[in-house]
């Protein structure tokens, strides 16, 4: 495989302000990240740990797309469940826990370690990972990077926020090739309030950053410069869950393939647009959807001349 997505495999439920919900959908950062790569290339797979029940939820999607499951290891009874609750004012909160079953205890069993990743490293071009700020893990992963020569895209995981997070981020980021963060995370980690202030912080890093600003689009920050591309809507906006994961993984792919900063942001935004069209994962990766995505990319890139 040229590319792998690494992280948590989850079940997702979106709850709305009126009390209704989306039901249970296959998801999680690793699956959404996988879609962001798979939209553009077949040479990819997921590396994650799962509950024994994962297949009943993921089977139709896996079968329809001939998805390789060699990187999915079953390590507990139940797959963790992610609940995203939208409030009437448009804001949202989220929590984990499989109600009535194991709750968040499963995260101890299901976290990916370097030993899970190494079998997929030979010949690897790029790795997308949604990962906390855990220095023991990062020392192991960086050792694999040095051994095998692949590039790392780190999507900083907000759930592990603590007081010296900014210090640890500044320690990890120079060791990866590209990283990604969104507005909410940037404000919390760096103690600033506006996107412009966050961009000023991100420009100080030598490592390129794919900065996600929700419905406003994304910024590719590289070599001290800011390359902004507005968001893209293809036909409808059903659910934003997973847009950050899928677009970030696409940015990793585009970065590794040598695309320009504007092109990286455009490609990431296109993936987010496809992710927005339904609850859960992009349902299919056929020639029709890929041809349309590539045509949209060619159309949008003409608007940006560097």
C-alpha positions in Angstrom: 0.0 0.0 0.0 1.2 3.5 -0.8 -1.0 5.1 1.9 -2.6 4.1 5.2 -5.1 5.8 7.6 -4.5 5.1 11.3 -6.7 5.9 14.2 -10.0 5.0 16.0 -12.8 3.0 14.3 -16.1 4.1 15.7 -19.8 4.0 15.4 -21.4 7.5 14.9 -24.8 8.9 15.9 -25.7 12.5 15.3 -28.4 13.9 17.6 -30.4 17.0 16.6 -31.8 19.8 18.6 -35.4 18.5 18.1 -34.5 15.2 19.8 -34.2 13.1 16.6 -31.0 11.4 15.5 -29.3 9.9 12.5 -29.3 6.3 13.8 -26.0 4.4 14.0 -23.6 4.9 11.2 -20.2 3.3 10.5 -17.5 5.9 11.1 -14.5 7.1 13.2 -11.4 9.1 12.2 -9.7 6.1 10.6 -12.6 5.2 8.4 -13.3 8.9 7.4 -9.6 9.3 6.8 -9.5 6.2 4.6 -12.3 7.7 2.5 -10.2 10.9 2.0 -7.5 8.8 0.5 -9.6 6.2 -1.3 -11.5 8.9 -3.2 -8.2 9.6 -5.1 -6.4 6.2 -5.1 -7.0 2.5 -4.5 -3.5 2.0 -3.0 -4.6 2.4 0.7 -5.9 0.7 3.7 -7.0 1.3 7.3 -4.9 0.3 10.3 -7.0 0.2 13.5 -8.4 -2.0 16.3 -12.1 -2.8 16.5 -14.8 -4.5 18.6 -16.1 -7.8 17.4 -19.4 -6.2 16.4 -17.8 -3.8 13.9 -18.4 -5.9 10.8 -22.2 -6.0 11.1 -22.1 -2.2 10.8 -19.3 -1.9 8.2 -20.1 -5.0 6.1 -22.2 -3.3 3.3 -19.6 -0.6 2.8 -16.6 -3.0 2.9 -18.2 -5.4 0.5 -19.4 -2.7 -1.9 -15.9 -1.2 -2.2 -13.8 -4.3 -1.9 -12.0 -2.8 1.1 -9.0 -4.6 2.4 -9.5 -5.4 6.1 -6.0 -6.8 6.9 -5.2 -3.8 9.0 -8.3 -4.1 11.2 -7.7 -6.2 14.4 -10.6 -7.3 16.6 -9.5 -6.7 20.3 -12.7 -6.3 22.3 -16.4 -7.1 22.3 -17.8 -3.8 21.2 -16.8 -1.0 18.9 -16.8 2.5 20.6 -19.7 4.8 19.9 -19.4 8.5 19.2 -22.3 10.8 19.9 -22.4 14.3 18.3 -25.2 16.5 19.7 -26.3 19.7 17.9 -27.9 22.4 20.1 -30.5 24.8 18.9 -28.0 27.6 18.6 -26.0 25.6 16.0 -23.1 24.7 18.3 -22.4 21.1 19.2 -20.9 18.8 21.8 -19.7 15.3 21.6 -19.0 12.4 23.8 -18.0 8.7 23.6 -19.6 5.7 25.1 -21.6 2.7 23.9 -24.7 3.2 26.0 -25.7 0.1 27.9 -22.5 -1.8 27.0 -18.8 -1.0 27.7 -18.7 2.8 27.5 -15.3 4.4 27.0 -13.4 1.6 28.7 -12.7 0.1 25.3 -10.4 3.0 24.3 -7.7 1.3 26.4 -8.0 -1.8 24.3 -8.5 -0.3 21.0 -5.8 2.4 20.7 -3.4 1.7 17.9 0.3 1.1 18.8 3.4 1.2 16.6 3.4 -2.6 16.5 0.1 -2.5 14.7 1.5 -0.1 12.2 4.9 -1.5 11.3 3.6 -4.4 9.1 2.3 -1.8 6.7 5.4 0.4 6.6 7.5 -1.2 3.9 7.2 0.8 0.7 4.8 3.2 2.4 4.6 6.8 1.0 2.4 8.5 3.5 0.5 7.9 6.8 -2.5 9.8 8.1 -3.1 9.6 11.8 -5.6 11.2 14.2 -3.7 10.8 17.4 -3.4 12.3 20.9 -0.3 14.0 22.4 1.3 10.9 23.8 5.1 11.1 23.8 5.7 7.3 24.2 3.6 6.6 21.1 5.2 9.4 19.1 8.8 8.2 19.9 7.8 4.8 18.5 6.1 6.2 15.4 9.0 8.6 14.6 11.4 5.7 14.9 9.3 3.8 12.2 9.3 6.9 10.0 13.1 7.1 10.2 13.4 3.4 9.5 11.0 3.2 6.5 11.1 6.8 5.1 7.4 7.5 4.8 5.7 10.9 5.5 3.4 11.6 8.4 0.2 13.7 8.4 -0.8 14.3 12.0 -4.3 15.5 12.8 -4.1 16.8 16.3 -6.8 15.1 18.5 -8.7 17.6 20.6 -10.0 15.1 23.1 -6.6 14.9 24.9 -6.4 18.6 25.7 -4.4 19.4 28.8 -2.4 22.3 30.2 0.9 21.8 28.5 -0.6 20.7 25.2 0.9 23.6 23.2 4.4 22.7 24.5 4.0 19.1 23.4 2.5 20.1 20.0 5.6 22.3 19.4 7.8 19.3 20.3 6.0 16.8 18.0 5.2 18.9 15.0 8.8 19.4 13.8 9.1 15.7 13.6 6.2 15.1 11.2 5.9 16.2 7.6 2.6 18.0 7.7 -0.1 18.5 10.4 -3.7 19.6 10.6 -5.8 21.5 13.2 -9.2 23.3 13.1 -10.3 26.7 14.5 -11.7 25.4 17.7 -8.6 23.3 18.5 -6.3 26.1 17.5 -8.0 28.5 19.9 -7.9 26.1 22.8 -4.4 24.8 22.3 -2.7 28.2 21.6 -4.9 30.5 23.7 -6.0 32.8 20.9 -9.4 33.8 19.6 -9.5 34.4 15.9 -8.5 32.4 12.8 -6.1 35.2 11.9 -4.4 34.8 15.3 -4.2 31.0 14.8 -2.7 31.5 11.4 0.0 33.7 12.8 0.8 31.0 15.3 0.8 28.3 12.6 3.1 30.4 10.3 5.8 30.1 13.0 6.0 26.4 12.5 8.4 25.2 9.7 6.1 22.2 9.2 3.3 22.7 6.7 -0.2 22.9 8.2 -3.6 22.2 6.7 -5.8 24.5 8.8 -9.5 23.7 8.6 -12.0 26.5 9.2 -15.3 24.6 8.9 -17.9 25.9 6.4 -15.4 28.7 5.5 -13.0 26.3 3.9 -9.4 25.6 4.5 -5.9 27.2 4.6 -2.7 25.5 3.5 0.0 27.2 5.5 3.5 26.5 4.0 6.8 28.3 4.1 5.3 31.1 6.1 2.6 31.8 3.6 -1.2 31.3 3.8 -3.1 29.8 0.9 -6.8 30.0 1.5 -9.5 28.2 -0.5 -13.2 28.6 0.3 -15.4 25.6 1.0 -17.1 23.7 -1.9 -20.6 22.3 -2.0 -21.5 19.8 -4.7 -25.3 19.5 -4.2 -26.3 19.1 -0.6 -25.0 19.4 3.0 -26.4 16.5 5.1 -23.8 16.0 7.8 -20.4 17.5 8.5 -19.2 14.6 10.7 -15.9 13.3 9.4 -15.2 16.2 7.1 -12.1 17.1 9.0 -10.7 13.6 9.0 -11.5 13.0 5.3 -10.2 16.3 4.1 -7.0 16.0 6.2 -6.2 12.6 4.8 -6.7 13.9 1.3 -4.3 16.8 2.1 -1.8 14.1 3.2 -2.2 12.3 -0.1 -1.9 15.5 -2.2 1.1 16.7 -0.2 2.9 13.3 -0.7 2.1 13.4 -4.4 3.7 16.8 -4.8 0.7 19.1 -5.4 1.0 22.8 -4.7 -0.4 24.4 -1.5 -3.5 25.7 -3.3 -4.1 22.3 -5.0 -3.8 20.6 -1.6 -6.5 22.8 -0.1 -8.7 22.5 -3.1 -8.5 18.7 -3.1 -9.2 18.6 0.6 -12.2 20.8 0.2 -13.6 18.6 -2.6 -13.3 15.5 -0.4 -15.2 17.4 2.4 -17.9 18.2 -0.1 -18.4 14.6 -0.9 -18.4 13.7 2.8 -21.1 16.3 3.4 -23.6 14.6 1.1 -24.7 11.9 3.5 -24.6 10.6 7.1 -21.7 8.4 7.6 -19.0 7.5 5.1 -18.8 8.3 1.4 -20.7 5.3 0.2 -18.9 4.3 -3.0 -15.6 4.8 -4.8 -16.4 4.0 -8.4 -15.1 5.4 -11.6 -18.0 7.8 -11.9 -17.4 9.6 -8.6 -13.6 9.7 -9.1 -14.0 11.1 -12.6 -16.3 13.8 -11.2 -14.0 14.6 -8.3 -11.0 15.0 -10.7 -13.0 17.1 -13.1 -14.0 19.4 -10.2 -10.4 19.6 -9.1 -9.3 20.6 -12.6 -12.0 23.3 -12.7 -11.2 24.8 -9.3 -7.4 24.8 -9.7 -7.7 27.1 -12.7 -8.9 29.8 -10.3 -5.6 29.8 -8.5 -2.4 30.9 -10.1 0.7 30.9 -7.9 
